[in-house]
Amino acid sequence: MVYTGSSHPLPAPMTPAPTAVPAFAWSPRSALRFVLLFGVVSLFADFAYEGARAVTGPFLGLLGASGLGVGIIAGAGELLGYTLRLASGRAADRTRRYWPIALTGYLVQMAAVPALALAGSWQAAAALMVLERAGKAIRKPAAGVMLSEAGLRIGRGWAFGVHDALDRFGALCGPLAVAWVLVRHRADYRLAFAWLGVPALICLSLVVTARLGFADAGRGAHQAASAADGRYPPAFWWYLGGAALVGFGFADYPLIAYHFSRGSSVAAPWVPLFYAAAMGAGGAASLLFGRLYDRFGLIVLVPLTLAVAAFPPLVFFGGFDTALLGALLWGIGLGVHESLMSAAVAGVVPAQRLGSAYGLFTAAFGLAWFAGSATLGALYDVSLTAAAAVSTAAQLLALPALLIAARKLRGA
């Protein structure tokens, strides 16, 4: 059984990591407070950067970028955003300076968003989009270690699910605000980016508040030594392979938005609203699947991935209603995979190497995402049918690897 800090322990879905993360100075109440506060930080962060990402595809198109260009730019941002986590994760493990690393990442990311209002070319906008992804990469492993440590008290699936739900609520509000600006000011993208500086400033003030209130977060991750630090278990590699295939097949939203802006099924003001709806669906699904993960383990990703694989034909070939359904499935898949990715890795990796494991895992995921984004962008310019088919096929191919990983974790 896994102790959750309550009178109702959760059944263990898997064998624990060789060294569990010690709950340094955490009570169940303080752990929940930290998860909620950090979730609100992410709420305003996502308000800012997801609001921008909801319209970067059309904005790049307006500045002269092609479909291939949009795919490569989005993929390059994800590539840097995930591979840089390999270095930042190792730095977090080596220095144990979780808060300074996290604060630096938030500052870089939140500065890049309103700066898009000043971009005069698609190349400048692309550079800022990549810089925003780099800021997220710097902060993500360090923040993940602190959240994982707190999650040991309340259930990791639940902790990351609650955090991701708040995160997705911000990702819902940001595109809604952008849509309102576009409607009121005749599709003025620059003004929308400038307004996103407000939630960016709120995010920075809240993360400083979290630092002051929970200065010891992350210290418990290095209290004990482990003889099993050198290797990751086989389930880790199977899960990484499955997640990489999912990432390859996951068309980035800028390409989906680019498609919407070129067609007649989804009008321009609705494009960020679709993104907002997708983020809301992803947040709700993260709460549900976080609980299910704590109870049943990684196996919950198998039926989810099967259902989400239907989104490409829906968004690329459907009318308004069908495209909306596809966007909702896209958001659910993205939200659940991202939240449970952190919980699953923390469940099998020694605490002392958790930052490095996050970095390695997400670097591989990012390489696959970049390759997939570039491939899908190139195929989009040639054959929409081929782009949708490759996207769906890659996600379906991930199912055996996810199933093997889930079984290995249960049978370990």
Secondary structure as GFF3:
##gff-version 3
##sequence-region A 1 412
A	DSSP	alpha_helix	28	53	.	.	.	ID=ss1
A	DSSP	alpha_helix	56	62	.	.	.	ID=ss2
A	DSSP	alpha_helix	67	95	.	.	.	ID=ss3
A	DSSP	alpha_helix	98	115	.	.	.	ID=ss4
A	DSSP	three_ten_helix	116	118	.	.	.	ID=ss5
A	DSSP	alpha_helix	122	154	.	.	.	ID=ss6
A	DSSP	alpha_helix	156	184	.	.	.	ID=ss7
A	DSSP	alpha_helix	189	195	.	.	.	ID=ss8
A	DSSP	alpha_helix	197	213	.	.	.	ID=ss9
A	DSSP	three_ten_helix	219	222	.	.	.	ID=ss10
A	DSSP	alpha_helix	234	249	.	.	.	ID=ss11
A	DSSP	alpha_helix	253	262	.	.	.	ID=ss12
A	DSSP	alpha_helix	270	296	.	.	.	ID=ss13
A	DSSP	three_ten_helix	298	300	.	.	.	ID=ss14
A	DSSP	alpha_helix	301	308	.	.	.	ID=ss15
A	DSSP	alpha_helix	311	317	.	.	.	ID=ss16
A	DSSP	alpha_helix	320	348	.	.	.	ID=ss17
A	DSSP	three_ten_helix	351	353	.	.	.	ID=ss18
A	DSSP	alpha_helix	354	382	.	.	.	ID=ss19
A	DSSP	alpha_helix	384	411	.	.	.	ID=ss20
###
